[in-house]
Amino acid sequence: MKRLQEEFGISTLQWTDEQHVAWRDAWEAGRVPFEEMDMALTYHAETLGLERSELEAMVHKATGHVPLPDGQQDT
């Protein structure tokens, strides 16, 4: 998604029909895994008696996730 946004530009008003289709296809391809990860994090946090944010931080650390500078969000 991020690669497509960088390639196509942020303003969707200038995208071609093909670019809109590519974005939609990428969104659909990523939506299910993201939803499954979201549900798994919630389930396992509850099972382990952790706050979800605590488990998420543990997963990020274990996978080598590098946090973005303050104020920035991953897209």
C-alpha distances in whole Angstrom, upper triangle without the diagonal:
4,5,5,6,9,10,10,11,11,14,13,17,17,14,16,17,15,12,12,12,10,7,10,10,6,7,11,10,9,11,14,14,12,15,18,17,18,21,22,22,24,26,27,27,30,32,32,33,30,28,25,24,26,25,21,23,25,22,20,23,23,20,20,18,18,19,17,20,22,20,17,14,11,8
4,5,5,6,9,10,10,10,13,14,17,17,15,18,19,17,13,14,15,12,10,13,14,10,11,14,14,12,14,17,16,15,18,20,19,19,23,24,23,25,28,28,28,31,33,33,34,31,28,25,23,26,25,21,22,24,21,19,22,23,19,19,16,16,16,15,17,19,18,14,12,9,6
4,5,5,6,9,10,11,14,14,18,17,15,16,18,16,12,14,15,11,10,14,14,10,12,15,14,13,16,19,18,17,20,22,21,22,25,26,26,28,30,31,31,34,35,35,36,34,32,28,27,29,28,24,25,26,23,21,24,24,21,20,18,18,19,17,20,22,21,17,15,12,10
4,5,5,6,8,9,12,11,15,14,11,13,14,12,9,10,11,8,7,11,11,9,10,14,13,13,15,19,18,18,20,23,22,23,26,27,27,29,31,32,32,35,37,37,38,35,33,30,28,31,30,26,27,29,26,24,27,27,24,24,21,21,22,20,22,24,23,19,17,14,11
4,5,5,5,6,9,9,13,12,10,13,15,14,10,11,13,11,8,12,13,11,12,15,16,14,16,20,20,18,21,23,23,23,26,28,27,29,32,32,32,35,37,37,38,35,32,29,27,30,29,26,26,29,26,24,27,28,24,24,21,21,20,18,20,22,20,16,15,13,10
4,6,5,7,11,12,15,13,12,15,17,16,12,14,16,13,12,15,16,14,15,18,18,17,19,23,22,21,24,26,25,25,29,30,29,31,34,34,34,37,39,39,39,36,34,31,29,31,30,27,27,29,27,24,27,28,25,24,21,20,20,17,19,21,20,16,15,13,11
4,6,9,11,12,14,12,11,12,15,13,10,12,14,11,11,15,15,13,15,18,18,18,20,23,23,22,25,27,27,27,31,32,31,33,36,36,36,39,41,41,42,39,37,34,32,34,33,30,30,32,29,27,29,30,27,26,24,23,23,21,23,25,24,20,19,17,14
4,7,8,8,11,9,7,9,12,11,7,9,12,10,9,13,14,13,14,18,18,18,20,23,24,23,25,28,27,28,31,32,32,34,36,37,37,40,42,42,43,40,37,34,33,35,34,31,32,34,31,29,31,33,29,29,26,25,25,23,24,26,24,21,20,18,15
4,6,7,10,8,8,11,14,14,10,12,15,13,12,15,17,15,16,19,20,20,21,25,25,23,26,29,28,28,31,33,32,33,36,37,37,39,42,42,42,39,37,33,32,34,34,30,31,33,31,28,31,32,29,28,25,25,24,21,22,24,22,18,18,16,14
4,6,9,9,9,13,15,15,12,12,15,14,12,15,17,16,15,19,20,19,20,24,24,22,24,27,26,26,29,31,30,31,34,35,35,37,40,40,40,37,34,31,29,32,32,28,29,32,30,27,30,32,29,28,25,24,23,20,21,22,19,16,15,15,12
4,5,6,8,11,14,15,12,11,15,15,13,15,18,17,17,20,22,21,21,25,26,24,26,29,29,28,31,33,33,34,37,38,37,39,42,42,43,40,37,34,32,35,35,31,32,35,33,30,33,35,32,32,28,28,26,23,24,25,22,19,18,18,15
4,5,5,9,10,12,9,8,12,12,10,12,15,15,14,17,19,19,20,23,25,23,24,28,28,27,30,32,32,33,36,37,37,39,41,42,42,40,37,34,32,36,35,32,33,36,33,31,34,36,33,32,29,29,28,25,26,27,24,21,20,19,16
4,6,9,10,13,11,10,14,15,13,15,18,18,18,20,23,23,23,27,28,26,28,31,31,31,33,36,36,36,39,41,41,42,45,46,46,43,40,37,36,39,39,35,36,39,37,35,38,39,36,36,33,32,31,28,29,30,27,24,23,23,19
4,7,10,11,9,10,14,14,13,16,18,18,19,21,23,23,24,28,29,28,29,33,33,32,35,37,37,38,41,42,42,44,47,47,48,45,42,39,37,40,40,36,37,40,38,35,38,40,36,36,33,32,31,29,30,31,28,25,24,23,20
4,7,8,6,6,10,10,10,12,15,15,16,18,20,20,21,25,26,25,27,30,30,30,33,35,35,36,39,40,40,42,44,45,46,43,41,37,36,39,38,35,36,38,36,34,37,38,34,34,31,31,31,28,30,31,28,25,24,22,19
4,5,5,6,9,10,11,13,14,15,17,19,20,21,22,26,27,27,28,31,32,32,34,36,37,38,40,42,42,44,46,47,48,45,43,39,39,42,41,37,38,41,38,36,39,40,36,36,34,34,33,31,33,34,32,29,27,25,22
4,5,5,6,9,10,11,12,14,15,17,18,20,21,24,26,25,27,29,31,31,33,35,36,37,39,41,41,43,45,46,47,45,43,39,38,41,40,37,39,41,38,36,39,40,36,37,34,35,34,32,35,36,33,30,28,26,22
4,5,5,6,9,10,10,12,14,15,16,18,20,22,24,24,26,28,29,30,32,34,35,36,38,39,40,42,44,45,46,44,42,38,38,40,39,36,37,39,36,34,38,38,34,35,32,33,33,31,34,35,33,30,27,25,22
4,5,5,6,9,10,11,12,14,15,17,18,21,22,22,24,26,27,28,30,32,32,34,36,37,38,40,42,43,44,41,39,35,35,37,36,33,34,36,33,31,35,35,32,32,29,30,30,28,30,31,29,26,24,22,18
4,5,5,6,9,10,10,12,14,15,16,19,21,20,22,25,26,26,28,30,31,32,34,36,36,38,40,41,42,40,37,34,33,36,35,32,34,36,33,31,34,35,32,32,30,30,30,28,30,31,29,26,23,21,17
4,5,5,6,9,10,11,12,14,15,18,20,20,21,24,25,25,27,29,30,32,33,35,36,38,39,41,42,40,38,34,34,37,35,32,34,36,32,31,35,35,31,32,30,31,31,29,32,33,31,28,25,23,19
4,6,5,6,9,10,11,12,14,17,18,18,20,22,23,24,26,28,29,30,32,33,35,37,38,39,40,38,36,33,32,35,33,30,32,33,30,29,32,32,28,29,27,28,28,27,30,31,29,26,23,20,17
4,5,5,6,9,10,11,12,15,16,16,18,20,21,21,24,26,26,28,30,31,32,34,36,37,38,35,33,30,29,32,30,27,29,31,28,26,30,30,27,27,25,26,25,24,27,28,26,22,20,17,14
4,5,5,6,9,10,10,13,15,15,16,19,20,20,22,24,25,27,28,30,31,33,34,36,37,35,33,29,29,32,30,27,29,31,28,27,31,31,28,29,26,27,27,26,29,30,28,24,21,19,15
4,5,5,6,9,10,12,14,14,16,18,19,20,22,24,25,27,28,30,31,33,34,35,37,35,33,29,30,32,30,27,29,31,27,27,30,30,27,28,26,27,28,27,30,31,29,26,23,20,17
4,5,5,6,8,11,12,12,14,16,17,18,20,22,23,25,26,27,29,31,32,33,34,32,31,27,27,29,27,24,26,28,24,23,27,26,23,24,22,24,24,23,26,28,26,23,20,17,13
4,5,5,6,9,11,10,12,14,15,16,18,20,21,22,24,25,26,28,30,31,32,30,28,24,24,27,25,22,25,26,23,22,26,26,23,24,22,23,23,22,25,26,25,21,18,15,12
4,5,5,7,10,10,11,13,15,16,17,19,21,22,23,25,26,28,29,31,32,30,29,25,26,28,26,23,26,27,24,24,27,27,24,26,24,26,26,25,29,29,28,25,21,18,15
4,6,7,8,9,11,12,14,15,17,18,20,22,23,24,26,28,28,30,32,30,29,25,25,28,25,22,25,26,22,22,26,25,22,24,22,24,25,25,28,29,28,25,21,18,16
4,6,6,6,9,10,11,12,15,16,17,19,20,21,23,25,26,27,28,27,25,21,22,24,22,19,21,22,19,19,22,22,19,21,19,21,21,21,25,26,25,21,18,15,12
4,6,5,6,9,10,10,12,14,15,17,18,20,21,23,24,26,27,25,24,20,21,23,21,18,21,23,19,19,23,23,20,22,20,22,22,22,26,26,25,22,18,16,13
4,5,5,6,9,10,11,12,14,15,16,18,20,21,22,24,26,24,23,20,21,23,20,18,22,22,19,20,23,23,20,23,21,24,24,24,28,29,27,25,21,18,16
4,5,5,6,8,10,10,12,14,15,16,18,20,21,22,24,22,22,18,19,21,18,16,19,19,16,16,20,19,17,19,18,21,21,22,26,27,26,23,20,17,15
4,5,5,6,9,10,11,12,14,15,16,19,20,21,22,20,19,15,16,18,16,13,16,17,14,15,18,18,16,18,16,19,19,19,23,23,23,20,16,14,13
4,5,5,6,9,10,11,12,14,15,17,18,20,21,20,18,15,16,19,16,14,18,19,16,17,21,20,19,21,19,22,21,22,25,26,24,22,19,16,15
4,5,5,6,9,10,10,12,14,15,16,18,20,19,18,15,16,18,15,14,18,18,15,16,20,19,17,20,19,22,22,24,27,27,27,25,21,19,18
4,5,5,6,9,10,10,12,14,15,16,18,16,16,12,13,15,12,10,14,14,11,13,16,15,14,17,15,19,19,20,24,24,24,22,18,16,16
4,5,5,6,9,10,11,13,14,16,17,15,13,10,11,14,11,10,13,14,12,13,17,17,16,19,17,19,18,20,23,23,22,21,17,16,16
4,6,5,6,9,10,11,12,14,15,14,14,11,13,15,13,12,16,16,14,16,19,19,18,21,20,23,22,24,27,26,26,24,21,19,19
4,5,5,6,8,10,10,12,14,13,13,10,13,14,11,11,14,14,12,14,17,16,16,19,18,21,21,23,27,27,27,25,22,20,20
4,6,5,6,9,10,10,12,10,10,7,9,10,7,7,11,11,9,12,14,14,14,17,16,19,18,21,24,23,24,22,19,18,19
4,6,5,6,9,10,10,9,9,6,9,11,9,9,13,13,12,15,17,17,18,21,19,22,21,23,25,25,24,24,21,20,21
4,6,5,6,9,10,10,11,9,12,13,11,12,15,15,14,17,19,18,19,22,21,24,24,26,29,28,28,27,24,23,24
4,5,5,6,8,8,10,8,12,11,8,10,13,12,11,15,16,15,17,20,19,22,22,25,28,27,28,27,24,23,24
4,5,5,6,5,6,5,9,8,6,9,11,11,11,14,16,15,17,20,19,21,21,23,26,25,26,25,23,22,24
4,5,5,6,7,8,11,11,10,12,15,14,15,18,19,19,21,23,23,25,24,27,29,28,28,28,25,25,26
4,6,8,10,10,14,13,11,14,16,15,15,19,20,19,21,24,23,26,26,29,31,31,31,31,28,27,28
4,5,9,10,13,11,9,12,14,13,14,17,18,17,19,22,22,24,24,27,29,29,30,30,27,27,28
4,7,9,12,10,10,13,15,14,15,18,19,19,21,24,23,25,24,27,29,28,29,29,27,27,29
4,6,8,6,7,10,11,11,13,15,16,16,19,21,20,22,21,24,25,24,25,25,24,23,26
4,5,5,7,9,10,11,13,14,16,17,19,20,19,21,19,21,23,22,22,23,21,21,23
4,5,5,6,9,10,11,12,14,15,16,18,17,19,17,19,22,20,21,21,18,18,20
4,5,5,6,9,10,10,12,14,15,16,14,16,14,16,18,17,17,17,15,16,18
4,5,5,6,9,10,11,12,14,16,14,16,14,17,19,18,19,20,18,18,21
4,5,5,6,9,10,10,12,14,13,16,15,18,21,20,21,21,19,18,20
4,5,5,6,9,10,11,12,11,13,12,15,18,17,18,17,15,14,17
4,5,5,6,9,10,11,9,11,10,13,15,15,17,16,15,14,17
4,5,5,6,9,10,10,12,12,16,18,19,21,20,18,17,20
4,5,5,6,9,8,12,12,16,19,19,21,19,17,16,18
4,6,5,6,5,8,9,12,15,16,18,16,14,13,16
4,5,5,6,8,9,13,16,17,19,18,17,16,19
4,6,8,11,13,16,19,21,23,21,20,18,20
4,6,9,12,15,18,20,22,20,18,16,18
4,6,9,13,16,18,20,18,17,15,18
4,6,9,13,15,17,14,13,11,14
4,7,9,12,14,12,12,11,14
4,7,9,11,9,9,9,13
4,6,8,6,7,7,11
4,6,6,9,10,14
4,6,8,11,14
4,7,10,13
4,7,9
4,6
4
